Amino acid sequence: MNVTRDSAHATRLKIGPQGRIVIPRELRRALGLQPGDSLVAWIENDRIVLRPRDSVERELWEMFDKVEGSLASELIGERRLEAQYENRT
């Protein structure tokens, strides 16, 4: 079985007696997962989504960087308008 990060591949998994699921080696290799790595899990519709924690964290930081940048620019623009108004009076 040749699995890559971007390939669409389905594998049948079984839930063990203690509710555990083993992620097959091919899937772990495709994502570069190593023993001890952290995953984030959530339910999306009828799916369980598992993502590497580092990947999720990186996306969140990128999202906040974009928000902060636009908010900072907006605030600076407002302050400049206020300063212009104050200088006129």
N, C-alpha and C positions, 0 to 999 in steps of 0.2 A: 504494500500500500504506500503510495507516494502522496503525502499531504503537505501542502504549503500554506502559508499564512492566508493567502487570498483564494485558495481553492474551496469549492463547495463540496463538502464531504460529510456523509452521515455515518455514524457508528452507533451500534446498539450498546447501551450501558445498562447494567443491572444495579439496583440498590441493594446493598448488603443488609444483613440482619440489624446492624446498628445505624442504618440510614446512610451509610457511606457509599460514595461512588468513586471508582478509580478512573482517572483521566488516562486514556491510552497513551502509550509512549509516543506514537506518531503525532498525536495532537500536541503533547507537551513539547516535543522537538520543534514542531512548526511554529509555536509561539515562543520558543526559547525559555520555557519554564523549567526551573530547577527545584530540587527539594528545598523546602523552607521559604520559597517565594510566596507572597501574599496575593490572594485574588479577592476581588469585590464581586458580590453576587446580588442580583435583584431579579424580581419577576417582571416580565414585560409581556403583557397579554397572557398567553398560555405557555410562555417560555421561561426557562431559567437562564439568565445571562451571566456568564463568568468572564471577567476581564482582569488582566494583570493590574494590581493596585498602582504600580508606577505609571502605567499608561493612563489610567483614570485621573490620577493626581496631576499629571502633565497637562491633560486636556482642561482640567478645572483651572489651573494656574493661567493657561493661555486665555481662557474665557474671562477671568478676572482682570488680566492685564489689558484686554481690549476695553472692558467696561471702565476701568480706572482711567485709562487714557482719554476716553471720550468725556468722562465726568470731569476730569482735571481741566481739559480744554474748555469745557463749558463754563466751569467756575472762573477760570482766568478771563474768559471773554466777558462774563458778568462783572467781574471786578474792574476791568478796564472801562466798561460803560459807566459804572458808578463813579470812577475816578474822573472821567471826562465831565460828567454831570456836576460833580462837586467843584471842579475847577472853573466851571462857567458861573457858579453862584458866588 
